[in-house]
């Protein structure tokens, strides 16, 4: 039987580090090094390895991921595996998911333990990702699954996966939905297909043309917080360069009472999305009264972020703004997320 061709695109991250003379881990390995270190890949697929960059994912930009999406679209392979740092993997995978609508698997993976540590997870994660990319169920359902993340033998939907720990090997989870599939003995065991309506509706409303970067601020509501940052953005020159704001709001979509006037003012000037700082949703829409409640904030024009984690909401808002969407259409995009 012909093996599928899998294109491995390496961006950098812990998976691609090696020690310098002081013992500190530095970016260094390319896609050839990563794939050569896992000879079993050859049993699963024919591999094309390409080094895109050698940077930590904490330094990636939205533009890098748009360029990566272009490379993935142009790839003639049967499936694509992206290796990168884990710090922003939950954001980059979701952006790829919004940008790509391919009939072939696109997998993002990385490593929590660097190659100099005992039992590094990079080689196992790369092998797992290639197995998932080559798997017939994944290939048959690639469109319905969208971009997925493979870490520690679990397959997660990009819209749901979160990095939940800075160092543990089991750092990745989809707390709201669980994994889509798991890998056991090299077999991909399907568990569920994700609900894709919201991502698909976002794609339809956004279209395919994206302009330059649109900086989006992320503000986190917290106990006894002042409105100083909201005011600084609303009243600052050129809104300090920001084109939109995401607020990680409390509970079902609440902000401290003392910040509400500034939040309302901000929402009249820039698209301002309220998203659950609890990490999942959906937010409430119609339960609590009073000025700082979801009913009042929605009436005041704040965009309701639904079930998306604030980090994912920020990715979606930046993408909507790049697509040139007006406030009401942005609200429609987010509305589909609950
Ligand atoms: N700082 C690293 C990065 O995101 C961490 C990692 O890869 O796990 O690139």
py3Dmol code that shows the C-alpha trace and the ligand (Angstrom):
import py3Dmol

protein = """\
ATOM      1  CA  UNK A   1       0.000   0.000   0.000  1.00  0.00           C
ATOM      2  CA  UNK A   2       1.254   3.493  -0.847  1.00  0.00           C
ATOM      3  CA  UNK A   3       2.257   5.500   2.188  1.00  0.00           C
ATOM      4  CA  UNK A   4       0.809   9.022   2.426  1.00  0.00           C
ATOM      5  CA  UNK A   5       3.140  11.979   1.965  1.00  0.00           C
ATOM      6  CA  UNK A   6       3.264  14.110   5.118  1.00  0.00           C
ATOM      7  CA  UNK A   7       4.826  17.565   5.063  1.00  0.00           C
ATOM      8  CA  UNK A   8       6.516  18.488   8.350  1.00  0.00           C
ATOM      9  CA  UNK A   9       6.923  22.243   8.798  1.00  0.00           C
ATOM     10  CA  UNK A  10       9.141  23.236  11.732  1.00  0.00           C
ATOM     11  CA  UNK A  11       8.824  26.681  13.327  1.00  0.00           C
ATOM     12  CA  UNK A  12      11.055  26.238  16.409  1.00  0.00           C
ATOM     13  CA  UNK A  13      10.160  25.923  20.090  1.00  0.00           C
ATOM     14  CA  UNK A  14      11.359  23.563  22.802  1.00  0.00           C
ATOM     15  CA  UNK A  15      11.052  20.593  20.459  1.00  0.00           C
ATOM     16  CA  UNK A  16      13.773  22.201  18.305  1.00  0.00           C
ATOM     17  CA  UNK A  17      16.232  23.249  21.003  1.00  0.00           C
ATOM     18  CA  UNK A  18      19.739  22.008  21.746  1.00  0.00           C
ATOM     19  CA  UNK A  19      22.161  22.954  24.537  1.00  0.00           C
ATOM     20  CA  UNK A  20      24.748  25.715  24.037  1.00  0.00           C
ATOM     21  CA  UNK A  21      28.201  25.453  25.730  1.00  0.00           C
ATOM     22  CA  UNK A  22      26.738  26.823  28.986  1.00  0.00           C
ATOM     23  CA  UNK A  23      24.046  24.143  28.978  1.00  0.00           C
ATOM     24  CA  UNK A  24      21.250  26.625  28.221  1.00  0.00           C
ATOM     25  CA  UNK A  25      18.800  25.407  25.596  1.00  0.00           C
ATOM     26  CA  UNK A  26      18.861  27.437  22.385  1.00  0.00           C
ATOM     27  CA  UNK A  27      16.785  27.246  19.251  1.00  0.00           C
ATOM     28  CA  UNK A  28      18.768  25.180  16.769  1.00  0.00           C
ATOM     29  CA  UNK A  29      17.183  22.063  15.300  1.00  0.00           C
ATOM     30  CA  UNK A  30      15.479  22.172  11.946  1.00  0.00           C
ATOM     31  CA  UNK A  31      12.813  19.937  10.428  1.00  0.00           C
ATOM     32  CA  UNK A  32      15.454  17.517   9.041  1.00  0.00           C
ATOM     33  CA  UNK A  33      16.943  17.034  12.526  1.00  0.00           C
ATOM     34  CA  UNK A  34      13.523  16.476  14.082  1.00  0.00           C
ATOM     35  CA  UNK A  35      12.414  13.900  11.535  1.00  0.00           C
ATOM     36  CA  UNK A  36      15.817  12.132  11.409  1.00  0.00           C
ATOM     37  CA  UNK A  37      15.579  11.585  15.170  1.00  0.00           C
ATOM     38  CA  UNK A  38      12.403   9.505  14.716  1.00  0.00           C
ATOM     39  CA  UNK A  39      13.223   6.695  12.262  1.00  0.00           C
ATOM     40  CA  UNK A  40       9.780   5.112  12.811  1.00  0.00           C
ATOM     41  CA  UNK A  41       8.221   7.985  10.844  1.00  0.00           C
ATOM     42  CA  UNK A  42       9.318   6.141   7.708  1.00  0.00           C
ATOM     43  CA  UNK A  43       7.064   3.179   8.598  1.00  0.00           C
ATOM     44  CA  UNK A  44       4.038   5.467   8.702  1.00  0.00           C
ATOM     45  CA  UNK A  45       4.514   7.962   5.889  1.00  0.00           C
ATOM     46  CA  UNK A  46       6.838   9.448   3.321  1.00  0.00           C
ATOM     47  CA  UNK A  47       8.124  12.612   4.927  1.00  0.00           C
ATOM     48  CA  UNK A  48       8.941  15.987   3.452  1.00  0.00           C
ATOM     49  CA  UNK A  49      10.727  18.122   6.047  1.00  0.00           C
ATOM     50  CA  UNK A  50      10.905  21.915   5.819  1.00  0.00           C
ATOM     51  CA  UNK A  51      12.321  24.380   8.319  1.00  0.00           C
ATOM     52  CA  UNK A  52      10.217  27.533   8.345  1.00  0.00           C
ATOM     53  CA  UNK A  53      11.882  29.296  11.281  1.00  0.00           C
ATOM     54  CA  UNK A  54      13.811  28.649  14.478  1.00  0.00           C
ATOM     55  CA  UNK A  55      11.975  30.840  16.970  1.00  0.00           C
ATOM     56  CA  UNK A  56      10.257  30.346  20.290  1.00  0.00           C
ATOM     57  CA  UNK A  57       6.495  30.421  19.893  1.00  0.00           C
ATOM     58  CA  UNK A  58       6.309  33.246  22.451  1.00  0.00           C
ATOM     59  CA  UNK A  59       7.882  35.402  19.695  1.00  0.00           C
ATOM     60  CA  UNK A  60       5.660  34.369  16.793  1.00  0.00           C
ATOM     61  CA  UNK A  61       3.398  36.965  15.174  1.00  0.00           C
ATOM     62  CA  UNK A  62      -0.023  36.729  13.535  1.00  0.00           C
ATOM     63  CA  UNK A  63       1.759  37.516  10.240  1.00  0.00           C
ATOM     64  CA  UNK A  64       3.950  34.402  10.655  1.00  0.00           C
ATOM     65  CA  UNK A  65       0.877  32.218  10.952  1.00  0.00           C
ATOM     66  CA  UNK A  66      -0.793  33.834   7.934  1.00  0.00           C
ATOM     67  CA  UNK A  67       2.388  33.080   5.949  1.00  0.00           C
ATOM     68  CA  UNK A  68       2.401  29.525   7.318  1.00  0.00           C
ATOM     69  CA  UNK A  69      -1.235  29.070   6.248  1.00  0.00           C
ATOM     70  CA  UNK A  70      -0.175  30.075   2.722  1.00  0.00           C
ATOM     71  CA  UNK A  71       2.559  27.398   2.748  1.00  0.00           C
ATOM     72  CA  UNK A  72       0.122  24.769   4.000  1.00  0.00           C
ATOM     73  CA  UNK A  73      -2.407  25.684   1.310  1.00  0.00           C
ATOM     74  CA  UNK A  74       0.306  25.346  -1.334  1.00  0.00           C
ATOM     75  CA  UNK A  75       1.576  21.991  -0.045  1.00  0.00           C
ATOM     76  CA  UNK A  76       0.885  19.027  -2.298  1.00  0.00           C
ATOM     77  CA  UNK A  77       1.278  16.547   0.585  1.00  0.00           C
ATOM     78  CA  UNK A  78      -1.567  14.354   1.869  1.00  0.00           C
ATOM     79  CA  UNK A  79      -1.276  15.877   5.316  1.00  0.00           C
ATOM     80  CA  UNK A  80       0.691  18.552   7.154  1.00  0.00           C
ATOM     81  CA  UNK A  81       2.336  18.522  10.591  1.00  0.00           C
ATOM     82  CA  UNK A  82       3.489  21.803  12.126  1.00  0.00           C
ATOM     83  CA  UNK A  83       6.018  21.624  14.962  1.00  0.00           C
ATOM     84  CA  UNK A  84       6.358  24.696  17.157  1.00  0.00           C
ATOM     85  CA  UNK A  85       6.767  25.944  20.700  1.00  0.00           C
ATOM     86  CA  UNK A  86       3.960  25.147  23.073  1.00  0.00           C
ATOM     87  CA  UNK A  87       3.583  28.618  24.625  1.00  0.00           C
ATOM     88  CA  UNK A  88       1.208  29.928  21.963  1.00  0.00           C
ATOM     89  CA  UNK A  89       0.168  26.661  20.353  1.00  0.00           C
ATOM     90  CA  UNK A  90      -3.400  27.092  21.613  1.00  0.00           C
ATOM     91  CA  UNK A  91      -3.581  30.415  19.729  1.00  0.00           C
ATOM     92  CA  UNK A  92      -1.687  29.567  16.525  1.00  0.00           C
ATOM     93  CA  UNK A  93      -3.622  26.319  15.979  1.00  0.00           C
ATOM     94  CA  UNK A  94      -6.931  28.196  16.311  1.00  0.00           C
ATOM     95  CA  UNK A  95      -5.762  30.861  13.844  1.00  0.00           C
ATOM     96  CA  UNK A  96      -4.771  28.134  11.350  1.00  0.00           C
ATOM     97  CA  UNK A  97      -8.190  26.578  11.897  1.00  0.00           C
ATOM     98  CA  UNK A  98      -9.875  29.880  11.016  1.00  0.00           C
ATOM     99  CA  UNK A  99      -7.709  30.369   7.932  1.00  0.00           C
ATOM    100  CA  UNK A 100      -7.626  26.868   6.450  1.00  0.00           C
ATOM    101  CA  UNK A 101     -10.459  24.799   5.063  1.00  0.00           C
ATOM    102  CA  UNK A 102      -8.618  21.879   3.498  1.00  0.00           C
ATOM    103  CA  UNK A 103      -9.700  18.371   2.804  1.00  0.00           C
ATOM    104  CA  UNK A 104      -6.541  17.001   4.408  1.00  0.00           C
ATOM    105  CA  UNK A 105      -5.298  16.748   7.984  1.00  0.00           C
ATOM    106  CA  UNK A 106      -3.370  19.648   9.485  1.00  0.00           C
ATOM    107  CA  UNK A 107      -1.808  18.834  12.847  1.00  0.00           C
ATOM    108  CA  UNK A 108       0.085  21.093  15.264  1.00  0.00           C
ATOM    109  CA  UNK A 109       2.422  19.619  17.866  1.00  0.00           C
ATOM    110  CA  UNK A 110       5.421  20.484  20.047  1.00  0.00           C
ATOM    111  CA  UNK A 111       7.214  19.324  23.168  1.00  0.00           C
ATOM    112  CA  UNK A 112       7.061  20.138  26.849  1.00  0.00           C
ATOM    113  CA  UNK A 113      10.442  18.546  27.673  1.00  0.00           C
ATOM    114  CA  UNK A 114      13.486  19.639  25.744  1.00  0.00           C
ATOM    115  CA  UNK A 115      15.772  17.079  24.076  1.00  0.00           C
ATOM    116  CA  UNK A 116      18.397  17.362  26.860  1.00  0.00           C
ATOM    117  CA  UNK A 117      15.986  16.189  29.577  1.00  0.00           C
ATOM    118  CA  UNK A 118      15.203  12.621  30.518  1.00  0.00           C
ATOM    119  CA  UNK A 119      12.285  11.270  28.463  1.00  0.00           C
ATOM    120  CA  UNK A 120      11.728  14.236  26.140  1.00  0.00           C
ATOM    121  CA  UNK A 121       8.278  14.130  24.567  1.00  0.00           C
ATOM    122  CA  UNK A 122       9.153  15.761  21.215  1.00  0.00           C
ATOM    123  CA  UNK A 123       9.924  12.556  19.262  1.00  0.00           C
ATOM    124  CA  UNK A 124       6.802  10.792  20.556  1.00  0.00           C
ATOM    125  CA  UNK A 125       4.623  13.806  19.803  1.00  0.00           C
ATOM    126  CA  UNK A 126       6.053  14.108  16.274  1.00  0.00           C
ATOM    127  CA  UNK A 127       5.459  10.407  15.624  1.00  0.00           C
ATOM    128  CA  UNK A 128       1.943  10.725  17.064  1.00  0.00           C
ATOM    129  CA  UNK A 129       1.203  13.769  14.908  1.00  0.00           C
ATOM    130  CA  UNK A 130       2.406  12.009  11.735  1.00  0.00           C
ATOM    131  CA  UNK A 131       0.356   8.919  12.636  1.00  0.00           C
ATOM    132  CA  UNK A 132      -2.714  11.116  13.068  1.00  0.00           C
ATOM    133  CA  UNK A 133      -2.023  12.959   9.783  1.00  0.00           C
ATOM    134  CA  UNK A 134      -1.655   9.634   7.952  1.00  0.00           C
ATOM    135  CA  UNK A 135      -4.677   7.995   9.557  1.00  0.00           C
ATOM    136  CA  UNK A 136      -7.584   7.063   7.233  1.00  0.00           C
ATOM    137  CA  UNK A 137     -10.315   8.263   9.673  1.00  0.00           C
ATOM    138  CA  UNK A 138      -8.557  11.605  10.088  1.00  0.00           C
ATOM    139  CA  UNK A 139      -8.124  11.924   6.327  1.00  0.00           C
ATOM    140  CA  UNK A 140     -11.754  11.016   5.638  1.00  0.00           C
ATOM    141  CA  UNK A 141     -12.978  13.574   8.205  1.00  0.00           C
ATOM    142  CA  UNK A 142     -10.319  16.257   7.740  1.00  0.00           C
ATOM    143  CA  UNK A 143     -12.823  19.004   6.904  1.00  0.00           C
ATOM    144  CA  UNK A 144     -15.124  18.169   9.798  1.00  0.00           C
ATOM    145  CA  UNK A 145     -12.198  17.987  12.237  1.00  0.00           C
ATOM    146  CA  UNK A 146     -10.425  21.169  11.153  1.00  0.00           C
ATOM    147  CA  UNK A 147      -6.914  21.843  12.414  1.00  0.00           C
ATOM    148  CA  UNK A 148      -6.102  19.623  15.389  1.00  0.00           C
ATOM    149  CA  UNK A 149      -3.431  19.547  18.078  1.00  0.00           C
ATOM    150  CA  UNK A 150      -1.699  16.275  18.973  1.00  0.00           C
ATOM    151  CA  UNK A 151       0.092  16.136  22.324  1.00  0.00           C
ATOM    152  CA  UNK A 152       0.800  13.123  24.515  1.00  0.00           C
ATOM    153  CA  UNK A 153      -1.235  10.702  22.403  1.00  0.00           C
ATOM    154  CA  UNK A 154      -4.396  12.818  22.421  1.00  0.00           C
ATOM    155  CA  UNK A 155      -5.998  14.729  19.534  1.00  0.00           C
ATOM    156  CA  UNK A 156      -7.698  18.043  20.370  1.00  0.00           C
ATOM    157  CA  UNK A 157      -9.820  20.509  18.388  1.00  0.00           C
ATOM    158  CA  UNK A 158      -7.990  23.798  17.868  1.00  0.00           C
ATOM    159  CA  UNK A 159     -10.924  25.898  19.123  1.00  0.00           C
ATOM    160  CA  UNK A 160     -10.938  24.041  22.444  1.00  0.00           C
ATOM    161  CA  UNK A 161      -7.372  23.081  23.293  1.00  0.00           C
ATOM    162  CA  UNK A 162      -5.639  24.972  26.093  1.00  0.00           C
ATOM    163  CA  UNK A 163      -2.155  24.883  27.591  1.00  0.00           C
ATOM    164  CA  UNK A 164      -2.915  24.287  31.252  1.00  0.00           C
ATOM    165  CA  UNK A 165       0.555  23.969  32.797  1.00  0.00           C
ATOM    166  CA  UNK A 166       3.964  25.558  32.044  1.00  0.00           C
ATOM    167  CA  UNK A 167       6.096  22.399  32.367  1.00  0.00           C
ATOM    168  CA  UNK A 168       4.115  19.209  32.825  1.00  0.00           C
ATOM    169  CA  UNK A 169       4.185  16.716  30.009  1.00  0.00           C
ATOM    170  CA  UNK A 170       0.360  16.481  30.141  1.00  0.00           C
ATOM    171  CA  UNK A 171      -0.017  20.258  29.809  1.00  0.00           C
ATOM    172  CA  UNK A 172      -2.565  20.185  26.976  1.00  0.00           C
ATOM    173  CA  UNK A 173      -6.252  19.585  27.483  1.00  0.00           C
ATOM    174  CA  UNK A 174      -9.636  20.547  26.092  1.00  0.00           C
ATOM    175  CA  UNK A 175     -11.457  21.013  29.414  1.00  0.00           C
ATOM    176  CA  UNK A 176     -14.835  21.745  27.800  1.00  0.00           C
ATOM    177  CA  UNK A 177     -14.949  18.946  25.261  1.00  0.00           C
ATOM    178  CA  UNK A 178     -12.202  16.374  25.850  1.00  0.00           C
ATOM    179  CA  UNK A 179     -10.110  14.871  23.052  1.00  0.00           C
ATOM    180  CA  UNK A 180     -11.441  14.065  19.579  1.00  0.00           C
ATOM    181  CA  UNK A 181      -9.367  10.897  19.424  1.00  0.00           C
ATOM    182  CA  UNK A 182      -6.586   9.098  21.263  1.00  0.00           C
ATOM    183  CA  UNK A 183      -3.566   7.138  20.097  1.00  0.00           C
ATOM    184  CA  UNK A 184      -3.092   3.669  21.504  1.00  0.00           C
ATOM    185  CA  UNK A 185      -0.492   1.176  20.239  1.00  0.00           C
ATOM    186  CA  UNK A 186      -0.094   3.484  17.248  1.00  0.00           C
ATOM    187  CA  UNK A 187      -3.813   3.230  16.436  1.00  0.00           C
ATOM    188  CA  UNK A 188      -5.949   6.357  16.203  1.00  0.00           C
ATOM    189  CA  UNK A 189      -9.128   5.658  18.170  1.00  0.00           C
ATOM    190  CA  UNK A 190     -11.841   8.208  17.280  1.00  0.00           C
ATOM    191  CA  UNK A 191     -13.938   9.591  20.148  1.00  0.00           C
ATOM    192  CA  UNK A 192     -16.025  12.391  18.612  1.00  0.00           C
ATOM    193  CA  UNK A 193     -16.304  14.940  15.839  1.00  0.00           C
ATOM    194  CA  UNK A 194     -16.264  18.606  16.876  1.00  0.00           C
ATOM    195  CA  UNK A 195     -19.183  20.969  16.332  1.00  0.00           C
ATOM    196  CA  UNK A 196     -17.824  23.192  13.574  1.00  0.00           C
ATOM    197  CA  UNK A 197     -20.755  25.487  12.796  1.00  0.00           C
ATOM    198  CA  UNK A 198     -19.297  28.531  14.530  1.00  0.00           C
ATOM    199  CA  UNK A 199     -15.884  28.243  12.865  1.00  0.00           C
ATOM    200  CA  UNK A 200     -17.514  27.690   9.487  1.00  0.00           C
ATOM    201  CA  UNK A 201     -19.821  30.656   9.913  1.00  0.00           C
ATOM    202  CA  UNK A 202     -16.833  32.793  10.964  1.00  0.00           C
ATOM    203  CA  UNK A 203     -14.968  31.734   7.828  1.00  0.00           C
ATOM    204  CA  UNK A 204     -17.950  32.534   5.614  1.00  0.00           C
ATOM    205  CA  UNK A 205     -18.355  35.986   7.120  1.00  0.00           C
ATOM    206  CA  UNK A 206     -14.604  36.718   7.020  1.00  0.00           C
ATOM    207  CA  UNK A 207     -13.944  35.626   3.425  1.00  0.00           C
ATOM    208  CA  UNK A 208     -10.417  35.038   2.143  1.00  0.00           C
ATOM    209  CA  UNK A 209      -8.797  38.440   2.036  1.00  0.00           C
ATOM    210  CA  UNK A 210      -6.835  39.593   5.030  1.00  0.00           C
ATOM    211  CA  UNK A 211      -5.106  42.928   5.441  1.00  0.00           C
ATOM    212  CA  UNK A 212      -2.274  43.958   7.758  1.00  0.00           C
ATOM    213  CA  UNK A 213      -1.968  43.267  11.500  1.00  0.00           C
ATOM    214  CA  UNK A 214      -4.714  44.723  13.722  1.00  0.00           C
ATOM    215  CA  UNK A 215      -3.435  44.984  17.299  1.00  0.00           C
ATOM    216  CA  UNK A 216      -5.947  43.726  19.858  1.00  0.00           C
ATOM    217  CA  UNK A 217      -5.516  44.412  23.582  1.00  0.00           C
ATOM    218  CA  UNK A 218      -6.362  41.738  26.120  1.00  0.00           C
ATOM    219  CA  UNK A 219      -7.600  43.092  29.446  1.00  0.00           C
ATOM    220  CA  UNK A 220      -8.255  40.763  32.366  1.00  0.00           C
ATOM    221  CA  UNK A 221     -10.965  41.673  34.889  1.00  0.00           C
ATOM    222  CA  UNK A 222      -9.882  41.078  38.451  1.00  0.00           C
ATOM    223  CA  UNK A 223     -10.921  41.850  41.996  1.00  0.00           C
ATOM    224  CA  UNK A 224     -10.933  45.565  42.820  1.00  0.00           C
ATOM    225  CA  UNK A 225      -9.533  46.523  39.425  1.00  0.00           C
ATOM    226  CA  UNK A 226      -9.573  50.145  38.244  1.00  0.00           C
ATOM    227  CA  UNK A 227     -10.610  51.342  34.799  1.00  0.00           C
ATOM    228  CA  UNK A 228      -7.222  52.985  34.121  1.00  0.00           C
ATOM    229  CA  UNK A 229      -6.230  50.684  31.240  1.00  0.00           C
ATOM    230  CA  UNK A 230      -9.662  50.928  29.610  1.00  0.00           C
ATOM    231  CA  UNK A 231      -9.496  54.720  29.813  1.00  0.00           C
ATOM    232  CA  UNK A 232      -5.935  54.790  28.519  1.00  0.00           C
ATOM    233  CA  UNK A 233      -7.003  52.863  25.402  1.00  0.00           C
ATOM    234  CA  UNK A 234     -10.299  54.700  24.874  1.00  0.00           C
ATOM    235  CA  UNK A 235      -8.837  58.181  25.327  1.00  0.00           C
ATOM    236  CA  UNK A 236      -5.183  57.666  24.329  1.00  0.00           C
ATOM    237  CA  UNK A 237      -3.832  58.966  21.052  1.00  0.00           C
ATOM    238  CA  UNK A 238      -4.879  56.590  18.272  1.00  0.00           C
ATOM    239  CA  UNK A 239      -6.188  54.287  21.006  1.00  0.00           C
ATOM    240  CA  UNK A 240      -2.514  53.468  21.703  1.00  0.00           C
ATOM    241  CA  UNK A 241      -2.411  51.682  18.358  1.00  0.00           C
ATOM    242  CA  UNK A 242      -5.117  49.175  19.273  1.00  0.00           C
ATOM    243  CA  UNK A 243      -7.940  48.344  16.858  1.00  0.00           C
ATOM    244  CA  UNK A 244      -9.932  46.146  19.198  1.00  0.00           C
ATOM    245  CA  UNK A 245     -10.142  44.919  22.785  1.00  0.00           C
ATOM    246  CA  UNK A 246     -10.953  41.609  24.440  1.00  0.00           C
ATOM    247  CA  UNK A 247     -11.944  41.631  28.088  1.00  0.00           C
ATOM    248  CA  UNK A 248     -11.533  38.467  30.119  1.00  0.00           C
ATOM    249  CA  UNK A 249     -14.704  39.087  32.122  1.00  0.00           C
ATOM    250  CA  UNK A 250     -15.809  37.590  35.392  1.00  0.00           C
ATOM    251  CA  UNK A 251     -18.370  34.814  35.700  1.00  0.00           C
ATOM    252  CA  UNK A 252     -21.143  34.878  33.133  1.00  0.00           C
ATOM    253  CA  UNK A 253     -19.906  38.187  31.656  1.00  0.00           C
ATOM    254  CA  UNK A 254     -19.500  40.753  34.421  1.00  0.00           C
ATOM    255  CA  UNK A 255     -17.099  43.631  34.946  1.00  0.00           C
ATOM    256  CA  UNK A 256     -16.370  45.502  38.186  1.00  0.00           C
ATOM    257  CA  UNK A 257     -19.068  48.189  38.584  1.00  0.00           C
ATOM    258  CA  UNK A 258     -16.487  50.978  38.741  1.00  0.00           C
ATOM    259  CA  UNK A 259     -15.128  50.082  35.300  1.00  0.00           C
ATOM    260  CA  UNK A 260     -18.465  49.951  33.497  1.00  0.00           C
ATOM    261  CA  UNK A 261     -18.625  53.568  32.292  1.00  0.00           C
ATOM    262  CA  UNK A 262     -15.170  53.207  30.746  1.00  0.00           C
ATOM    263  CA  UNK A 263     -16.010  49.825  29.249  1.00  0.00           C
ATOM    264  CA  UNK A 264     -19.096  51.345  27.633  1.00  0.00           C
ATOM    265  CA  UNK A 265     -17.056  54.287  26.315  1.00  0.00           C
ATOM    266  CA  UNK A 266     -14.435  51.901  24.951  1.00  0.00           C
ATOM    267  CA  UNK A 267     -17.098  49.851  23.177  1.00  0.00           C
ATOM    268  CA  UNK A 268     -18.355  52.949  21.341  1.00  0.00           C
ATOM    269  CA  UNK A 269     -14.840  53.530  19.956  1.00  0.00           C
ATOM    270  CA  UNK A 270     -13.398  50.070  19.284  1.00  0.00           C
ATOM    271  CA  UNK A 271     -14.910  46.606  18.842  1.00  0.00           C
ATOM    272  CA  UNK A 272     -14.798  45.320  22.421  1.00  0.00           C
ATOM    273  CA  UNK A 273     -15.409  41.638  23.088  1.00  0.00           C
ATOM    274  CA  UNK A 274     -16.395  40.184  26.448  1.00  0.00           C
ATOM    275  CA  UNK A 275     -15.039  36.676  26.954  1.00  0.00           C
ATOM    276  CA  UNK A 276     -15.054  34.327  29.981  1.00  0.00           C
ATOM    277  CA  UNK A 277     -11.944  34.610  32.152  1.00  0.00           C
ATOM    278  CA  UNK A 278     -13.113  31.256  33.566  1.00  0.00           C
ATOM    279  CA  UNK A 279     -11.720  29.834  30.338  1.00  0.00           C
ATOM    280  CA  UNK A 280     -14.919  28.437  28.879  1.00  0.00           C
ATOM    281  CA  UNK A 281     -18.511  29.349  28.375  1.00  0.00           C
ATOM    282  CA  UNK A 282     -20.969  30.112  27.042  1.00  0.00           C
ATOM    283  CA  UNK A 283     -21.480  33.390  28.851  1.00  0.00           C
ATOM    284  CA  UNK A 284     -24.858  34.362  30.271  1.00  0.00           C
ATOM    285  CA  UNK A 285     -27.085  36.669  28.261  1.00  0.00           C
ATOM    286  CA  UNK A 286     -30.227  37.281  30.258  1.00  0.00           C
ATOM    287  CA  UNK A 287     -29.910  36.509  33.947  1.00  0.00           C
ATOM    288  CA  UNK A 288     -28.491  39.354  36.059  1.00  0.00           C
ATOM    289  CA  UNK A 289     -29.676  42.947  36.289  1.00  0.00           C
ATOM    290  CA  UNK A 290     -27.697  46.076  37.247  1.00  0.00           C
ATOM    291  CA  UNK A 291     -25.151  48.208  35.406  1.00  0.00           C
ATOM    292  CA  UNK A 292     -22.290  45.708  35.450  1.00  0.00           C
ATOM    293  CA  UNK A 293     -24.375  42.722  34.406  1.00  0.00           C
ATOM    294  CA  UNK A 294     -24.479  40.901  31.108  1.00  0.00           C
ATOM    295  CA  UNK A 295     -27.862  42.412  30.208  1.00  0.00           C
ATOM    296  CA  UNK A 296     -26.587  45.987  30.590  1.00  0.00           C
ATOM    297  CA  UNK A 297     -23.203  45.337  28.963  1.00  0.00           C
ATOM    298  CA  UNK A 298     -24.795  43.700  25.946  1.00  0.00           C
ATOM    299  CA  UNK A 299     -27.217  46.617  25.591  1.00  0.00           C
ATOM    300  CA  UNK A 300     -24.268  49.005  25.779  1.00  0.00           C
ATOM    301  CA  UNK A 301     -22.747  47.417  22.673  1.00  0.00           C
ATOM    302  CA  UNK A 302     -20.106  45.117  24.091  1.00  0.00           C
ATOM    303  CA  UNK A 303     -19.702  42.114  21.803  1.00  0.00           C
ATOM    304  CA  UNK A 304     -20.538  38.808  23.460  1.00  0.00           C
ATOM    305  CA  UNK A 305     -17.684  36.303  23.108  1.00  0.00           C
ATOM    306  CA  UNK A 306     -19.644  33.115  23.795  1.00  0.00           C
ATOM    307  CA  UNK A 307     -17.688  30.066  24.835  1.00  0.00           C
ATOM    308  CA  UNK A 308     -14.278  31.128  23.567  1.00  0.00           C
ATOM    309  CA  UNK A 309     -11.382  31.460  26.006  1.00  0.00           C
ATOM    310  CA  UNK A 310     -10.109  35.085  25.971  1.00  0.00           C
ATOM    311  CA  UNK A 311      -6.923  34.005  24.142  1.00  0.00           C
ATOM    312  CA  UNK A 312      -8.993  32.410  21.385  1.00  0.00           C
ATOM    313  CA  UNK A 313     -11.381  35.386  21.322  1.00  0.00           C
ATOM    314  CA  UNK A 314      -8.395  37.670  20.742  1.00  0.00           C
ATOM    315  CA  UNK A 315      -7.242  35.525  17.804  1.00  0.00           C
ATOM    316  CA  UNK A 316     -10.743  35.623  16.328  1.00  0.00           C
ATOM    317  CA  UNK A 317     -11.121  39.391  16.791  1.00  0.00           C
ATOM    318  CA  UNK A 318      -7.735  40.074  15.155  1.00  0.00           C
ATOM    319  CA  UNK A 319      -8.734  37.894  12.227  1.00  0.00           C
ATOM    320  CA  UNK A 320     -12.139  39.607  11.870  1.00  0.00           C
ATOM    321  CA  UNK A 321     -10.440  43.013  11.882  1.00  0.00           C
ATOM    322  CA  UNK A 322      -7.892  41.898   9.268  1.00  0.00           C
ATOM    323  CA  UNK A 323     -10.824  40.740   7.168  1.00  0.00           C
ATOM    324  CA  UNK A 324     -12.191  44.304   7.364  1.00  0.00           C
ATOM    325  CA  UNK A 325     -15.422  43.343   9.160  1.00  0.00           C
ATOM    326  CA  UNK A 326     -17.520  46.070  10.719  1.00  0.00           C
ATOM    327  CA  UNK A 327     -18.631  45.894  14.345  1.00  0.00           C
ATOM    328  CA  UNK A 328     -22.045  44.329  13.661  1.00  0.00           C
ATOM    329  CA  UNK A 329     -20.598  41.557  11.521  1.00  0.00           C
ATOM    330  CA  UNK A 330     -17.958  40.898  14.178  1.00  0.00           C
ATOM    331  CA  UNK A 331     -20.784  40.554  16.706  1.00  0.00           C
ATOM    332  CA  UNK A 332     -22.439  38.054  14.356  1.00  0.00           C
ATOM    333  CA  UNK A 333     -19.198  36.027  14.127  1.00  0.00           C
ATOM    334  CA  UNK A 334     -18.933  35.820  17.907  1.00  0.00           C
ATOM    335  CA  UNK A 335     -22.648  35.188  18.352  1.00  0.00           C
ATOM    336  CA  UNK A 336     -22.245  31.778  16.706  1.00  0.00           C
ATOM    337  CA  UNK A 337     -19.910  30.753  19.552  1.00  0.00           C
ATOM    338  CA  UNK A 338     -22.789  30.864  22.023  1.00  0.00           C
TER     339      UNK A 338
END
"""
ligand_1 = """\
9
LIG
N 9.043 28.869 25.109
C 8.866 27.672 24.331
C 8.088 28.026 23.078
O 6.899 28.209 23.100
C 8.189 26.638 25.119
C 7.876 25.372 24.417
O 8.143 25.148 23.277
O 7.297 24.507 25.089
O 8.646 28.105 22.067
"""
view = py3Dmol.view(width=600, height=400)
view.addModel(protein, "pdb")
view.setStyle({"model": 0}, {"cartoon": {"style": "trace"}})
view.addModel(ligand_1, "xyz")
view.setStyle({"model": 1}, {"stick": {}})
view.zoomTo()
view.show()
